[in-house]
Amino acid sequence: MLGWSINLFRVFGIQLAVHASFALLLGYFAYEGWSEGGAHGASWNLGLIILFFGCVVLHELGHSLTAMRYGVRVPRILLMPIGGMAEFDRIPRAPKAELLITAAGPAVNVVLVALLLPFVWQDLWSEIAVPRYGWEMTLINLTAGNAVMAVFNLLPIFPMDGGRILRAFLARKMDYLKATRRALLVARIAAPILVFCAIYFLEWYLMAALFVFIFFAGDAEYRTLLRREQEAAHWADWNRRMVLERAEAAGRFDGGPPPPPVIYHGPN
């Protein structure tokens, strides 16, 4: 599914791509705008969604450029209807590195809100209705969208940014795999609750679908990490046994002395 994408251009050496299903999102917003304001409404709606996903790209670049400072290779940023995804060749296990890389994304949205707020502050408190389509409403929507993006991504649901920040803090007190398991446990409790709230109270079915996707994505990432840990342990044990067998063979056939005995010194 992630292979159904179209490459757009490169920014800072990172390939920006858009998933084929993104056309459905553009079609939906164009239809909504056309239903309410004809061609004028459709064009403003399309412009808004393109500008909003420009902010999504900036969010992902916050993650990516910070990761590149730690030697992480970032081959691609993929835009999908549910958001953006920066693809890393690895995730640093140092808690400080993961914390800074993860926090950089929401920090970009906070900066964008701070930059946009002076332009919309008067409209937010004005008693005069802002036109549905126009620059005033577009800037208001972008300000609100960036604020929501920052808060939403900081929810402690692994593998969202908040869940990764939680893992980074846990990894300071325990091993990386255990910290991931603890962060995933929080996500398994919180995600179903948020799915229920999104459907029952807000009737935001796309939001509910997003939380379902995040729930399974976190589980898949944990399983991948667990498999890599098991493979690393297997090959480390295999390498240790090979070294011992070669040492024994060298002592037996080459006339070399056996390895010295290990003496354990107790308290004197």
Secondary structure, DSSP 8 states (H G I E B T S, - for coil): -TT-EEEEEEETTEEEEEETTHHHHHHHHHHHHHHHHHHHHHHHHHHHHHHHHHHHHHHHHHHHHHHHHTT----EEEEETTEEEEE-S----SHHHHHHHHHHHHHHHHHHHHHHHHHHHHHHH-SS---SSSHHHHHHHHHHHHHHHHHHHTSS-TTSHHHHHHHHHHTTTS-HHHHHHHHHHHHHHHHHHHHHHHHHTS--HHHHHHHHHHHHHHHHHHHHHHHHHHHHHHHHHHHHHHHHHHHHHHHHHS--------------
